[in-house]
Amino acid sequence: MELYDQIRRISFVFFFLTGLGHFLAGLMFMNGYFVPESGIVNRVLFIPFVIATLTYAFSNLKYHLLELGKDAKWLNYTLIGIGVAVFLGLLVIELFVVDSSCPLSKC
């Protein structure tokens, strides 16, 4: 249980930092400040932000289930499957769906 508490705490730090960076880069891009740099940072931080969010959410769920004394072995495989599916989906969207408003090579 201590392992999931440590994972939860560390992933919250990554969730906060990548979320803050992604949010600020999006604001800067939309307001026209440092347009090329903020556009690239916004697009680059998207997938790490989602990974940090999923890691924080899943470790928090697992920690609280273990805290209540429930058997959560089935949860590991379910969460790994959901995480892999979301990551592959984001990767496919990022690579194959072109953002016409700001292609990565021109931002």
PyMOL CGO cylinders between C-alpha atoms (Angstrom):
from pymol import cmd
from pymol.cgo import CYLINDER

trace = [
    CYLINDER, 0.00, 0.00, 0.00, 2.93, 2.31, 0.66, 0.3, 1, 1, 1, 1, 1, 1,
    CYLINDER, 2.93, 2.31, 0.66, 4.09, 1.84, -2.91, 0.3, 1, 1, 1, 1, 1, 1,
    CYLINDER, 4.09, 1.84, -2.91, 0.80, 3.13, -4.30, 0.3, 1, 1, 1, 1, 1, 1,
    CYLINDER, 0.80, 3.13, -4.30, 0.90, 6.08, -1.92, 0.3, 1, 1, 1, 1, 1, 1,
    CYLINDER, 0.90, 6.08, -1.92, 4.36, 7.04, -3.20, 0.3, 1, 1, 1, 1, 1, 1,
    CYLINDER, 4.36, 7.04, -3.20, 3.30, 6.58, -6.83, 0.3, 1, 1, 1, 1, 1, 1,
    CYLINDER, 3.30, 6.58, -6.83, 0.23, 8.71, -6.13, 0.3, 1, 1, 1, 1, 1, 1,
    CYLINDER, 0.23, 8.71, -6.13, 2.28, 11.53, -4.62, 0.3, 1, 1, 1, 1, 1, 1,
    CYLINDER, 2.28, 11.53, -4.62, 4.91, 11.56, -7.35, 0.3, 1, 1, 1, 1, 1, 1,
    CYLINDER, 4.91, 11.56, -7.35, 2.36, 11.36, -10.14, 0.3, 1, 1, 1, 1, 1, 1,
    CYLINDER, 2.36, 11.36, -10.14, 0.46, 14.29, -8.62, 0.3, 1, 1, 1, 1, 1, 1,
    CYLINDER, 0.46, 14.29, -8.62, 3.61, 16.41, -8.93, 0.3, 1, 1, 1, 1, 1, 1,
    CYLINDER, 3.61, 16.41, -8.93, 3.99, 15.43, -12.59, 0.3, 1, 1, 1, 1, 1, 1,
    CYLINDER, 3.99, 15.43, -12.59, 0.24, 15.98, -13.15, 0.3, 1, 1, 1, 1, 1, 1,
    CYLINDER, 0.24, 15.98, -13.15, 0.47, 19.46, -11.68, 0.3, 1, 1, 1, 1, 1, 1,
    CYLINDER, 0.47, 19.46, -11.68, 3.64, 20.51, -13.51, 0.3, 1, 1, 1, 1, 1, 1,
    CYLINDER, 3.64, 20.51, -13.51, 2.70, 19.17, -16.93, 0.3, 1, 1, 1, 1, 1, 1,
    CYLINDER, 2.70, 19.17, -16.93, -0.86, 20.47, -16.57, 0.3, 1, 1, 1, 1, 1, 1,
    CYLINDER, -0.86, 20.47, -16.57, 0.35, 23.92, -15.59, 0.3, 1, 1, 1, 1, 1, 1,
    CYLINDER, 0.35, 23.92, -15.59, 2.85, 23.99, -18.47, 0.3, 1, 1, 1, 1, 1, 1,
    CYLINDER, 2.85, 23.99, -18.47, 0.25, 22.77, -20.96, 0.3, 1, 1, 1, 1, 1, 1,
    CYLINDER, 0.25, 22.77, -20.96, -2.31, 25.31, -19.72, 0.3, 1, 1, 1, 1, 1, 1,
    CYLINDER, -2.31, 25.31, -19.72, 0.12, 28.25, -19.78, 0.3, 1, 1, 1, 1, 1, 1,
    CYLINDER, 0.12, 28.25, -19.78, 1.44, 27.31, -23.22, 0.3, 1, 1, 1, 1, 1, 1,
    CYLINDER, 1.44, 27.31, -23.22, -2.13, 27.12, -24.51, 0.3, 1, 1, 1, 1, 1, 1,
    CYLINDER, -2.13, 27.12, -24.51, -2.94, 30.54, -23.07, 0.3, 1, 1, 1, 1, 1, 1,
    CYLINDER, -2.94, 30.54, -23.07, 0.21, 32.04, -24.55, 0.3, 1, 1, 1, 1, 1, 1,
    CYLINDER, 0.21, 32.04, -24.55, -0.52, 30.50, -27.94, 0.3, 1, 1, 1, 1, 1, 1,
    CYLINDER, -0.52, 30.50, -27.94, -4.12, 31.71, -28.01, 0.3, 1, 1, 1, 1, 1, 1,
    CYLINDER, -4.12, 31.71, -28.01, -3.12, 35.25, -26.98, 0.3, 1, 1, 1, 1, 1, 1,
    CYLINDER, -3.12, 35.25, -26.98, -0.30, 35.46, -29.52, 0.3, 1, 1, 1, 1, 1, 1,
    CYLINDER, -0.30, 35.46, -29.52, 2.70, 35.45, -27.18, 0.3, 1, 1, 1, 1, 1, 1,
    CYLINDER, 2.70, 35.45, -27.18, 5.71, 33.47, -28.43, 0.3, 1, 1, 1, 1, 1, 1,
    CYLINDER, 5.71, 33.47, -28.43, 3.48, 31.76, -30.99, 0.3, 1, 1, 1, 1, 1, 1,
    CYLINDER, 3.48, 31.76, -30.99, 5.94, 29.24, -32.45, 0.3, 1, 1, 1, 1, 1, 1,
    CYLINDER, 5.94, 29.24, -32.45, 7.42, 28.21, -29.10, 0.3, 1, 1, 1, 1, 1, 1,
    CYLINDER, 7.42, 28.21, -29.10, 4.17, 28.09, -27.16, 0.3, 1, 1, 1, 1, 1, 1,
    CYLINDER, 4.17, 28.09, -27.16, 2.47, 26.09, -29.92, 0.3, 1, 1, 1, 1, 1, 1,
    CYLINDER, 2.47, 26.09, -29.92, 5.23, 23.49, -29.87, 0.3, 1, 1, 1, 1, 1, 1,
    CYLINDER, 5.23, 23.49, -29.87, 5.26, 23.29, -26.07, 0.3, 1, 1, 1, 1, 1, 1,
    CYLINDER, 5.26, 23.29, -26.07, 1.47, 22.95, -26.02, 0.3, 1, 1, 1, 1, 1, 1,
    CYLINDER, 1.47, 22.95, -26.02, 1.53, 20.06, -28.48, 0.3, 1, 1, 1, 1, 1, 1,
    CYLINDER, 1.53, 20.06, -28.48, 4.52, 18.36, -26.87, 0.3, 1, 1, 1, 1, 1, 1,
    CYLINDER, 4.52, 18.36, -26.87, 3.09, 18.45, -23.33, 0.3, 1, 1, 1, 1, 1, 1,
    CYLINDER, 3.09, 18.45, -23.33, -0.29, 17.01, -24.31, 0.3, 1, 1, 1, 1, 1, 1,
    CYLINDER, -0.29, 17.01, -24.31, 0.57, 13.29, -24.17, 0.3, 1, 1, 1, 1, 1, 1,
    CYLINDER, 0.57, 13.29, -24.17, 2.74, 13.50, -21.00, 0.3, 1, 1, 1, 1, 1, 1,
    CYLINDER, 2.74, 13.50, -21.00, -0.10, 15.39, -19.33, 0.3, 1, 1, 1, 1, 1, 1,
    CYLINDER, -0.10, 15.39, -19.33, -2.58, 12.63, -20.18, 0.3, 1, 1, 1, 1, 1, 1,
    CYLINDER, -2.58, 12.63, -20.18, -0.14, 9.95, -19.00, 0.3, 1, 1, 1, 1, 1, 1,
    CYLINDER, -0.14, 9.95, -19.00, 0.43, 11.79, -15.70, 0.3, 1, 1, 1, 1, 1, 1,
    CYLINDER, 0.43, 11.79, -15.70, -3.34, 12.23, -15.28, 0.3, 1, 1, 1, 1, 1, 1,
    CYLINDER, -3.34, 12.23, -15.28, -4.03, 8.53, -15.84, 0.3, 1, 1, 1, 1, 1, 1,
    CYLINDER, -4.03, 8.53, -15.84, -1.20, 7.51, -13.52, 0.3, 1, 1, 1, 1, 1, 1,
    CYLINDER, -1.20, 7.51, -13.52, -2.45, 9.78, -10.77, 0.3, 1, 1, 1, 1, 1, 1,
    CYLINDER, -2.45, 9.78, -10.77, -6.07, 8.70, -11.17, 0.3, 1, 1, 1, 1, 1, 1,
    CYLINDER, -6.07, 8.70, -11.17, -5.32, 4.98, -11.29, 0.3, 1, 1, 1, 1, 1, 1,
    CYLINDER, -5.32, 4.98, -11.29, -2.86, 5.02, -8.40, 0.3, 1, 1, 1, 1, 1, 1,
    CYLINDER, -2.86, 5.02, -8.40, -5.31, 7.06, -6.32, 0.3, 1, 1, 1, 1, 1, 1,
    CYLINDER, -5.31, 7.06, -6.32, -8.09, 4.56, -7.07, 0.3, 1, 1, 1, 1, 1, 1,
    CYLINDER, -8.09, 4.56, -7.07, -5.87, 1.59, -6.24, 0.3, 1, 1, 1, 1, 1, 1,
    CYLINDER, -5.87, 1.59, -6.24, -4.62, 3.24, -3.04, 0.3, 1, 1, 1, 1, 1, 1,
    CYLINDER, -4.62, 3.24, -3.04, -8.13, 3.94, -1.78, 0.3, 1, 1, 1, 1, 1, 1,
    CYLINDER, -8.13, 3.94, -1.78, -9.33, 0.43, -2.63, 0.3, 1, 1, 1, 1, 1, 1,
    CYLINDER, -9.33, 0.43, -2.63, -6.43, -1.05, -0.69, 0.3, 1, 1, 1, 1, 1, 1,
    CYLINDER, -6.43, -1.05, -0.69, -7.11, 1.37, 2.14, 0.3, 1, 1, 1, 1, 1, 1,
    CYLINDER, -7.11, 1.37, 2.14, -10.66, 0.05, 2.38, 0.3, 1, 1, 1, 1, 1, 1,
    CYLINDER, -10.66, 0.05, 2.38, -9.33, -3.52, 2.45, 0.3, 1, 1, 1, 1, 1, 1,
    CYLINDER, -9.33, -3.52, 2.45, -10.85, -4.64, -0.85, 0.3, 1, 1, 1, 1, 1, 1,
    CYLINDER, -10.85, -4.64, -0.85, -9.19, -7.11, -3.20, 0.3, 1, 1, 1, 1, 1, 1,
    CYLINDER, -9.19, -7.11, -3.20, -8.01, -5.10, -6.21, 0.3, 1, 1, 1, 1, 1, 1,
    CYLINDER, -8.01, -5.10, -6.21, -5.97, -7.62, -8.20, 0.3, 1, 1, 1, 1, 1, 1,
    CYLINDER, -5.97, -7.62, -8.20, -8.38, -7.48, -11.14, 0.3, 1, 1, 1, 1, 1, 1,
    CYLINDER, -8.38, -7.48, -11.14, -7.93, -3.73, -11.24, 0.3, 1, 1, 1, 1, 1, 1,
    CYLINDER, -7.93, -3.73, -11.24, -4.29, -3.94, -12.34, 0.3, 1, 1, 1, 1, 1, 1,
    CYLINDER, -4.29, -3.94, -12.34, -5.04, -5.59, -15.67, 0.3, 1, 1, 1, 1, 1, 1,
    CYLINDER, -5.04, -5.59, -15.67, -8.05, -3.38, -16.31, 0.3, 1, 1, 1, 1, 1, 1,
    CYLINDER, -8.05, -3.38, -16.31, -6.11, -0.19, -15.66, 0.3, 1, 1, 1, 1, 1, 1,
    CYLINDER, -6.11, -0.19, -15.66, -3.14, -1.31, -17.74, 0.3, 1, 1, 1, 1, 1, 1,
    CYLINDER, -3.14, -1.31, -17.74, -5.51, -2.11, -20.63, 0.3, 1, 1, 1, 1, 1, 1,
    CYLINDER, -5.51, -2.11, -20.63, -7.25, 1.25, -20.37, 0.3, 1, 1, 1, 1, 1, 1,
    CYLINDER, -7.25, 1.25, -20.37, -3.92, 3.08, -20.12, 0.3, 1, 1, 1, 1, 1, 1,
    CYLINDER, -3.92, 3.08, -20.12, -2.46, 1.34, -23.17, 0.3, 1, 1, 1, 1, 1, 1,
    CYLINDER, -2.46, 1.34, -23.17, -5.63, 1.94, -25.20, 0.3, 1, 1, 1, 1, 1, 1,
    CYLINDER, -5.63, 1.94, -25.20, -5.71, 5.64, -24.31, 0.3, 1, 1, 1, 1, 1, 1,
    CYLINDER, -5.71, 5.64, -24.31, -1.99, 6.06, -25.02, 0.3, 1, 1, 1, 1, 1, 1,
    CYLINDER, -1.99, 6.06, -25.02, -2.21, 4.33, -28.41, 0.3, 1, 1, 1, 1, 1, 1,
    CYLINDER, -2.21, 4.33, -28.41, -5.31, 6.32, -29.29, 0.3, 1, 1, 1, 1, 1, 1,
    CYLINDER, -5.31, 6.32, -29.29, -3.57, 9.59, -28.46, 0.3, 1, 1, 1, 1, 1, 1,
    CYLINDER, -3.57, 9.59, -28.46, -0.51, 8.54, -30.40, 0.3, 1, 1, 1, 1, 1, 1,
    CYLINDER, -0.51, 8.54, -30.40, -2.58, 7.72, -33.48, 0.3, 1, 1, 1, 1, 1, 1,
    CYLINDER, -2.58, 7.72, -33.48, -4.48, 11.01, -33.23, 0.3, 1, 1, 1, 1, 1, 1,
    CYLINDER, -4.48, 11.01, -33.23, -1.28, 13.00, -32.75, 0.3, 1, 1, 1, 1, 1, 1,
    CYLINDER, -1.28, 13.00, -32.75, 0.53, 11.35, -35.65, 0.3, 1, 1, 1, 1, 1, 1,
    CYLINDER, 0.53, 11.35, -35.65, -2.22, 10.88, -38.23, 0.3, 1, 1, 1, 1, 1, 1,
    CYLINDER, -2.22, 10.88, -38.23, -4.74, 13.65, -37.63, 0.3, 1, 1, 1, 1, 1, 1,
    CYLINDER, -4.74, 13.65, -37.63, -3.40, 16.90, -39.02, 0.3, 1, 1, 1, 1, 1, 1,
    CYLINDER, -3.40, 16.90, -39.02, -4.09, 20.07, -37.06, 0.3, 1, 1, 1, 1, 1, 1,
    CYLINDER, -4.09, 20.07, -37.06, -4.84, 22.50, -39.85, 0.3, 1, 1, 1, 1, 1, 1,
    CYLINDER, -4.84, 22.50, -39.85, -4.74, 25.58, -37.61, 0.3, 1, 1, 1, 1, 1, 1,
    CYLINDER, -4.74, 25.58, -37.61, -1.19, 24.93, -36.46, 0.3, 1, 1, 1, 1, 1, 1,
    CYLINDER, -1.19, 24.93, -36.46, 0.86, 22.17, -38.04, 0.3, 1, 1, 1, 1, 1, 1,
    CYLINDER, 0.86, 22.17, -38.04, 3.85, 21.25, -35.89, 0.3, 1, 1, 1, 1, 1, 1,
    CYLINDER, 3.85, 21.25, -35.89, 6.34, 22.19, -38.58, 0.3, 1, 1, 1, 1, 1, 1,
    CYLINDER, 6.34, 22.19, -38.58, 5.00, 25.76, -38.90, 0.3, 1, 1, 1, 1, 1, 1,
    CYLINDER, 5.00, 25.76, -38.90, 4.22, 26.70, -35.28, 0.3, 1, 1, 1, 1, 1, 1,
]
cmd.load_cgo(trace, "trace")
